[in-house]
């Protein structure tokens, strides 16, 4: 067995997997803690009243969601550059450390609570995410080379860390931000990002040479080329970019950047970069449309150049990307318009027995998942303390802080005679439902009843739309233009439940079908297309969601949610109707 074999990582196992996996688990958990924790309070803080015990900045919903939309869009685009830098220049592990440090600075900047530091903080978060996000999974992939039978389990464990971080981050940053102060909520996200970075940095001995700075590969490439020529292997049909392709890429890139920057500038500061209108379209919308047209043209001119098999499969994947845009455009209302709905239109005051019941439920859903994660932490300690003691001490200190805040939160809530459910509490339901239902969906996908792609996309879009249907039905009696209401919290619980079920049907499918449908030499281009689809969906979500006040005033709150009910459900049925075509285009891929 070669000395650099990945078998070495399986000598000291935690719950049947290499201990290094659980270092990545906790590092990703703290990063997701900071990301979702900050995101949970951002819109509520920006749109909150200037007066009161915990004042906000009283931005309009369109301004706040425009900023959130641009941030969310960039979060899905910068990993394309960060992944390339890690692959070719700095290595995966250094990229993770740099990304975590930049995100720590970003959260710290936001805690200062001034517009300048807000924008600086968001810029740091965007760039830091680009370094961090793509490289954690790359380390796992390298660690499990030659152990493909263990990969599915490894990624399941890793993504449980993602959901655990989102769950704890929203719960604690949300509660601290709402009850104590927004600065403390933003600061808490930064503290745990810093601790996560230190815990990862001091755990380097567990990873051997995985993720090191890449060496010069020129000699290896030359040798491979010589060997290939000697064997007279058939050449691969390439599809180089033409001059026209580059022109389209340039038009798309410039137009997209103008839109991404100009949209928040116009809505937050009233600054119109170009200040023109064409055919009723503002400058922002004009450049957004120009970017969309140029990118569609790029796909239309490039895809037909491939072989018929490759062409058909790329067309199928592109159709899935279109569905993906609209799925995330609706799903990501959870970060924008839904917190506003929760704050302004939901009765969150509980008294008597109802309040006691909620406190007990909140206690259980807080302590039980945290207890399970703490058990994993102790299992990691037992296996790795001799090798990475300082990393374990930092990780243990992180959990001491979490438990102190959780116990104080429980004490605080049980001392109160009247309970006001935090606005952010409902956002934890997504992670909670994923933790509950993910094993069932895994068994379903692994069984003989595993449905085809078109059915999965139908289910995802239909269930998502159904979730918004509950909100539309609950808001049917809210008067036109009403700024407040006292609707039942049950509508939110049903909405988050069905949104999560839809997410589990559709969200994992994108990367899965990317790996199945696209040849290895074209993965990078189509990976960019897929991430661009998610990025557009995120921006579109908050572009439309920012008009919640306008739409509610003109057509009613129920109408606003009906938009997100009928469009996803309609697209879901389109996916079903396209099943024969998609099956043909996929050429046997399931």
C-alpha positions, 0 to 999 in steps of 0.5 A, a space after each residue: 500500500 502506498 504511503 500516501 494512501 487515504 487508508 491512513 485517515 481511516 485508522 482513527 475513526 469516529 462513528 465509522 468515519 475518519 476523525 478529519 471528517 468531524 473537524 470539517 463537520 464542526 468547521 462547516 457548522 460554525 460557518 453556517 452558524 455565522 451565515 444563517 445567524 447573520 442572515 436571520 436578523 439582517 432584514 429585521 434589523 434594517 427595516 426595524 423602527 428607529 425608536 424603541 428598546 432595540 431600534 433598527 434603521 427603518 429602511 424600506 423593504 425594497 431597499 433592505 431586500 435589494 441589499 440582501 439579494 445582491 449579497 445572496 447572489 454574490 455568495 453563489 458566484 464568488 466560489 467559482 473564483 475561490 475554487 479555481 484559486 484553491 485548485 491552482 494557487 493556494 490549496 484547499 486548506 489555506 483557502 478555508 483559513 483565508 475565507 474564515 478570517 475574512 468572514 470573521 472581519 465581515 461579521 465584526 464590521 457589521 456589529 459596529 452598526 454604521 452604513 459604511 461598516 455594514 457595506 464593508 462587512 458584507 463585502 468581506 463576507 462575500 469574498 470570504 465565502 468565495 474562498 471557504 464554500 467550495 473547498 470544504 467539500 473538495 477536502 472531503 472528496 480527496 480524503 475519501 479517494 479510493 473509499 467511494 462506498 463511504 462517500 455518501 455517508 460522509 456527505 450526509 454527516 457533513 450536511 448534517 453539520 450544515 443544518 446543525 449550524 443553521 439551526 443553532 445560528 438562527 436560534 442564538 443569533 436571532 434570539 440575542 439580536 432580538 432580545 438583547 441587541 442587534 450588534 450582539 447578534 452580528 458579533 456573536 456570528 463573528 465570534 463563532 466564525 473566528 473560533 471555527 477558523 482557529 479550530 480548523 487551523 490547529 487541526 492541520 495534522 489530521 489532514 496530512 498533505 490533503 489540501 496543501 498548496 498545489 505543486 507545479 504540474 507541468 512535468 506531469 502533464 507533459 509526461 501524460 501527453 507523451 504517453 497519450 501520443 505514444 499510445 495513439 489514444 483518440 483525441 477528445 473533441 473540444 469546444 473552444 470559445 470563439 470570438 463571438 462567445 467571448 463577446 457574449 461573455 463580456 456583454 453578460 459579465 458587464 451587464 450583470 455587474 452593472 445590475 448587481 451594483 446599480 439595483 441596491 444603489 438606486 433603492 438604498 441611496 437613490 443613486 441611478 448610475 445611468 438614469 435612463 428608461 427604455 421601453 418602460 424598463 429602468 436602467 437596472 432592469 434593462 441591464 438585467 434583461 441584457 445579461 439574461 439574453 446574452 447568457 441564453 444566446 451563449 448557451 444556444 450557440 455553444 451547446 449545438 457544437 457538441 456531439 448529439 449525446 453531449 448536446 442532449 444531456 446539456 439541454 436537459 441539465 439547462 432545463 433543470 437549471 431553469 426550474 432551479 431559478 424559479 424554485 429558489 426565487 420562491 424558497 428564498 422568501 424565507 430570508 426576506 419577505 417571510 420575516 417581515 410577514 412574521 413580524 407584522 402579520 403574525 400573532 406571536 404573543 402567547 399566554 398561560 398554558 399555550 405559553 408554557 407548552 411553547 416553552 417546553 417545545 422550544 426547550 426540547 428542540 433546543 437541547 436535544 439537537 445540541 445534546 446530540 452534537 455535543 456527543 459527537 464532539 466528545 467522541 471526536 475528543 476521545 480519538 484526537 485529543 493527543 494529536 490536536 489538543 489545542 484545536 479540541 480545546 478551542 472547539 470545547 470552549 465554543 460549546 461552553 459558550 453555546 451552552 451558557 447562552 442556551 441555558 440563559 435563554 431558557 432561564 430568561 424565557 421561563 421567568 417571563 409570564 408572557 411569551 413573545 415568540 421571536 421572529 427568527 424562531 420560525 426560521 429554525 423550522 427548516 433545519 429542524 424538519 430537514 434533520 427529521 425527514 432527511 433519513 426518510 428521503 434518503 431511504 426513498 431515493 435508495 429504494 426501487 420507488 426512486 422517481 425520475 428527475 422530472 417527478 422530483 422537480 415536480 414534487 419540489 415545486 409543487 410542495 413549495 407552492 403548497 407551502 405558500 398556499 397556506 400563507 395565502 389562505 391564512 391571509 385571505 381576510 387581511 384588508 387591502 393595504 393593512 400594515 399589521 394583522 394577528 394571523 395564526 402561527 400555524 400558517 407559518 409552521 405549515 409553510 416551512 414544513 412544505 417548503 422543506 419537503 420541497 427542498 429535499 425533493 429538488 435541492 440535492 438533484 442539481 449537483 447529482 444530475 450535473 455529475 451524471 449528465 455532464 462529461 468531466 471536461 465540461 463540468 466546470 462550465 456547467 457547474 458555473 451555469 448551475 451556480 449562476 441559476 441559484 444566484 439568479 434565483 436568490 436575487 430574483 427572490 429578493 427583487 420580487 420580495 422587496 415589493 411586498 409592501 407595494 403589492 400588499 397595498 395594491 392587491 392584498 397580502 394574500 395576492 402576494 403569496 398567491 404569486 409564489 403559490 401558482 408559479 411554482 405549482 404551474 412550473 411543477 406541472 410543466 416538469 411533469 409534461 416534459 418527462 418524455 422529452 427529458 427522458 429522451 434527452 438524458 439517454 438512460 441517465 436516471 
